[in-house]
């Protein structure tokens, strides 16, 4: 007989794959577990992945910052940030970015802050598959200021987490937008000496970013695996360095082979991320090695992001002008997919 917990819609199972629904520190959590991975998703805040644990080493692979933000404790700021509210609610993890990217914009009367709005909205869910060999759950949200709906089907099979996604236009008007993933990795996974693997020959752009601790010459262009440093020299960027008080962005694309692997030989694992290059032709890689001495990091952190994106670092207005914005027709839709895999290298 199928047994369900109190208000828990998942089948109770002690082995293989299983799921749970519960409350934790202000979040309504969906937890998906397999023999190799555990994933915690917040329905309360953007279907944000709060934990992505590799069971092989019993470590959360995500970077996390301010604990009160992680725990979703309410706070009122003295004044709104010029860039929008995203960073006031950002403390690592994995978010979705939609319908605008890095900068705030006004689109046909709709004001949108940097990194869009879906990361701060509550989402709905529907269980699609709950069995010993696989878990699959549909997450969905209607945007408030754009006439868009985002549907994300998350499927966990052993060490592979897959997103199958769809942005639907709920109006008869064509809508321009930007779309991306915002995954921040940290901890021992990104210790000095770990290796960042990207297809050799991918094009790199360094954006003109206003940071006094920037590691790279900005703006500049190069070819993987080298990037131009602030002193003008070219450096191999595949091996992660010690903390040296720097930060920087590497924007890959349009990519030939949309795949990034982060390999840590000491831990005995690699993580591999692949995605749909038609929807996400670019990848933003943000490296922080104790840099950014002011808000929001204050020089405290070590992290790296892997961010499949529809455009390079630019506003939606710029993306529309330069032809890198996505356009969904009236009552139409656009799809994409992303996979994240945990692999043992022992």
C-alpha positions in Angstrom: 0.0 0.0 0.0 1.3 3.5 -0.8 2.0 5.5 2.3 2.0 9.3 2.4 3.1 11.4 5.3 0.9 14.2 6.8 0.4 16.7 4.0 3.4 15.1 2.2 2.4 14.0 -1.3 5.5 11.9 -1.9 5.6 8.1 -1.5 7.5 7.1 1.6 10.5 5.1 0.5 13.8 4.3 2.3 16.0 3.5 -0.6 16.6 4.5 -4.2 15.0 7.8 -5.2 12.4 9.6 -3.0 11.0 13.0 -2.3 9.7 15.1 0.7 7.7 18.2 1.2 8.3 20.2 4.4 8.8 23.6 6.0 12.3 24.9 6.9 13.2 28.4 8.2 10.6 30.3 6.1 10.9 28.1 3.1 8.4 25.5 1.8 10.9 22.9 0.6 10.7 20.1 -2.0 13.5 17.7 -1.4 14.6 15.2 -4.1 17.0 12.4 -3.2 18.9 9.7 -5.1 21.7 7.4 -4.1 24.2 10.0 -5.4 22.6 13.4 -4.9 20.2 15.4 -2.7 18.5 18.5 -4.0 16.5 21.0 -1.9 14.2 23.4 -3.8 12.4 26.4 -2.2 8.9 26.9 -3.4 8.8 30.1 -1.3 11.6 31.8 -3.1 12.0 31.3 -6.8 12.3 27.5 -6.9 15.8 28.3 -5.8 18.1 25.3 -5.1 19.2 25.8 -1.5 21.3 22.6 -1.4 22.9 20.4 -4.0 24.6 17.7 -2.0 27.0 15.1 -3.5 26.5 12.0 -1.4 29.8 10.5 -2.6 31.6 13.1 -0.4 28.7 14.2 1.8 29.2 17.9 0.8 26.9 20.7 -0.4 28.5 21.9 -3.7 26.8 25.3 -3.6 28.3 28.6 -2.3 26.2 30.3 0.4 26.7 33.7 1.9 24.7 35.6 4.5 22.9 33.0 6.7 19.8 35.2 7.4 19.2 35.4 3.6 19.6 31.6 3.2 17.0 31.1 5.9 14.6 33.5 4.3 14.1 35.7 7.4 12.1 38.8 6.6 13.9 42.2 6.6 13.1 45.7 5.6 15.8 47.7 3.9 16.2 51.4 4.7 16.2 52.2 0.9 15.8 50.3 -2.3 19.0 49.3 -4.2 19.4 51.0 -7.6 20.0 47.6 -9.3 16.8 46.1 -7.8 16.0 43.7 -5.0 17.9 40.6 -6.3 21.1 41.1 -4.3 19.2 41.8 -1.1 17.8 38.3 -1.4 20.9 36.5 -2.9 23.0 34.3 -0.8 24.3 31.7 -3.2 22.6 28.6 -4.4 21.0 28.2 -7.9 18.4 30.7 -9.2 16.6 31.3 -12.5 17.0 34.7 -14.3 14.0 35.9 -16.2 12.9 38.2 -17.9 15.9 40.6 -17.7 19.6 40.0 -17.0 22.2 42.1 -15.3 20.7 45.6 -15.4 17.4 47.2 -14.5 15.2 48.2 -17.4 11.7 49.6 -18.3 10.0 47.5 -20.9 6.7 48.9 -22.3 6.0 50.4 -18.8 7.1 47.4 -16.8 10.0 48.2 -14.5 12.3 45.2 -13.9 15.4 45.1 -11.6 18.7 43.4 -12.3 18.4 39.6 -12.7 14.6 39.8 -13.3 11.7 38.8 -11.1 11.2 35.0 -11.0 13.9 34.4 -8.4 11.9 36.2 -5.8 8.4 34.9 -6.6 6.8 31.8 -5.0 6.3 28.9 -7.4 3.8 26.0 -7.7 4.6 22.3 -8.1 3.2 19.1 -9.5 4.7 15.6 -9.1 5.2 13.9 -12.4 7.1 10.7 -11.4 7.8 9.3 -8.0 9.5 5.9 -8.2 12.5 4.1 -6.9 14.6 4.7 -10.1 13.7 8.4 -10.8 12.0 11.5 -9.4 10.4 14.2 -11.6 8.6 17.3 -10.4 7.2 20.2 -12.4 7.7 23.7 -11.0 5.9 26.7 -12.4 5.4 30.5 -11.9 3.5 33.3 -13.6 5.5 36.5 -13.8 3.9 39.6 -12.3 5.2 42.3 -14.7 5.7 40.4 -17.9 2.9 38.3 -19.5 5.1 35.2 -19.2 4.8 31.8 -17.5 7.9 29.7 -16.7 7.6 25.9 -16.4 10.6 23.9 -15.2 10.5 20.1 -15.0 13.3 18.8 -12.7 14.2 15.2 -13.1 16.7 13.5 -10.8 18.2 10.2 -12.0 21.1 8.9 -9.9 23.8 11.7 -10.2 22.1 13.6 -13.0 19.8 16.6 -12.4 18.0 17.7 -15.6 15.9 20.8 -16.3 13.4 20.8 -19.2 11.9 24.3 -19.4 9.4 26.3 -21.2 8.6 30.0 -21.3 5.0 30.7 -22.4 3.7 34.0 -23.6 0.3 34.5 -22.1 -0.5 37.6 -24.3 -1.1 38.1 -28.0 1.9 40.5 -28.2 5.5 39.4 -29.1 7.7 39.7 -26.0 11.5 40.3 -25.9 13.3 38.9 -22.9 16.5 37.5 -21.5 16.9 34.1 -19.8 19.6 32.4 -17.8 20.7 30.1 -15.0 22.5 31.5 -11.9 24.5 28.7 -10.3 27.1 29.5 -7.6 29.5 26.8 -6.5 31.7 26.9 -3.5 33.4 25.0 -0.6 36.0 22.4 -1.1 34.8 21.7 -4.7 36.5 24.9 -5.9 39.6 24.7 -3.8 42.9 26.0 -5.3 44.2 23.4 -7.8 40.7 22.3 -9.0 40.4 22.3 -12.8 37.9 24.2 -14.9 37.4 22.5 -18.3 35.9 24.1 -21.3 36.2 23.2 -25.0 39.5 24.7 -26.3 38.9 27.4 -28.8 35.8 28.9 -27.2 35.7 32.7 -27.5 36.0 34.7 -24.3 34.8 38.3 -23.7 35.6 40.2 -20.5 33.0 42.9 -19.9 33.8 46.4 -18.9 32.9 45.8 -15.3 33.6 48.5 -12.6 35.5 46.6 -10.0 38.8 47.9 -8.5 39.8 44.2 -7.7 39.2 43.0 -11.3 41.6 40.2 -12.3 41.2 40.6 -16.1 41.8 43.4 -18.6 38.4 44.9 -19.2 37.1 45.0 -21.8 39.2 42.3 -23.7 38.8 39.3 -25.9 40.7 36.0 -26.0 40.4 32.3 -26.7 40.0 29.6 -24.1 42.1 28.5 -22.2 43.8 31.9 -21.9 42.5 35.3 -20.7 44.2 38.7 -20.6 45.1 39.9 -17.1 45.1 43.5 -16.0 48.9 43.8 -16.6 48.3 42.8 -20.3 49.7 39.3 -20.0 47.9 36.1 -21.1 47.3 33.5 -18.4 46.0 29.9 -18.4 42.7 30.1 -16.5 41.9 26.4 -16.2 43.5 25.9 -12.8 41.7 27.7 -9.9 44.1 29.9 -8.0 44.5 30.6 -4.3 42.6 33.6 -2.9 44.4 36.7 -4.0 41.8 39.4 -3.4 40.6 39.5 -7.1 37.4 38.9 -9.0 36.4 38.8 -12.6 33.9 37.7 -15.3 34.6 35.5 -18.3 31.8 35.5 -20.9 32.0 32.5 -23.2 30.2 32.6 -26.5 28.5 32.2 -28.7 29.7 28.7 -27.7 30.5 25.8 -30.1 30.1 23.1 -27.4 28.0 24.3 -24.4 29.6 22.3 -21.6 31.6 23.2 -18.5 33.3 20.7 -16.2 34.8 21.4 -12.8 37.1 18.6 -11.7 38.5 18.3 -8.2 41.0 15.4 -8.1 41.5 15.6 -4.3 37.8 15.1 -3.7 37.5 12.5 -6.4 34.6 14.1 -8.1 33.8 16.2 -11.1 30.6 18.2 -11.9 29.5 18.6 -15.5 27.0 21.1 -16.8 25.6 21.0 -20.3 22.7 23.0 -21.9 20.7 23.9 -25.0 23.0 26.3 -27.0 20.1 27.5 -29.2 18.5 29.2 -26.2 21.6 29.7 -24.1 24.5 30.4 -26.5 26.5 32.2 -23.9 28.0 31.2 -20.5 28.8 33.7 -17.8 31.6 32.5 -15.4 32.1 34.8 -12.4 35.2 34.1 -10.3 35.6 35.6 -6.9 38.9 34.9 -5.0 38.4 37.2 -2.0 37.7 40.2 -4.3 34.9 42.8 -4.3 35.8 44.7 -1.2 32.5 46.6 -1.0 28.8 45.6 -1.2 27.6 42.9 -1.4 30.6 40.6 -0.7 33.0 42.8 1.2 36.0 40.7 0.3 34.8 37.7 2.4 34.1 35.1 -0.2 35.4 32.5 -2.6 33.0 31.3 -5.3 32.6 30.6 -9.0 29.4 30.7 -11.0 28.4 28.8 -14.2 25.6 30.7 -15.9 24.2 29.5 -19.2 22.6 32.7 -20.7 20.7 33.9 -23.7 23.0 37.0 -24.1 26.3 38.4 -23.0 26.5 40.8 -20.1 24.1 43.6 -21.2 20.8 45.1 -20.5 17.6 43.9 -22.2 17.5 47.2 -24.1 21.0 46.5 -25.4 20.1 42.9 -26.2 17.1 44.0 -28.2 19.3 46.5 -30.1 22.1 44.0 -30.8 19.8 41.0 -31.6 20.8 38.8 -28.7 17.4 39.0 -26.9 15.0 36.1 -27.1 11.6 36.8 -28.7 8.5 34.7 -28.0 5.6 35.3 -30.3 2.1 36.1 -29.1 0.6 33.0 -27.4 3.8 31.1 -28.3 6.6 29.5 -26.3 10.3 28.8 -26.2 11.9 25.7 -24.6 15.4 24.9 -23.2 17.2 22.2 -21.2 20.1 22.0 -18.8 21.8 19.1 -17.1 24.0 19.0 -14.0 25.9 15.8 -13.4 28.0 14.6 -10.4 30.6 12.1 -11.5 33.1 10.1 -9.4 36.6 10.3 -10.7 38.0 7.7 -8.4 
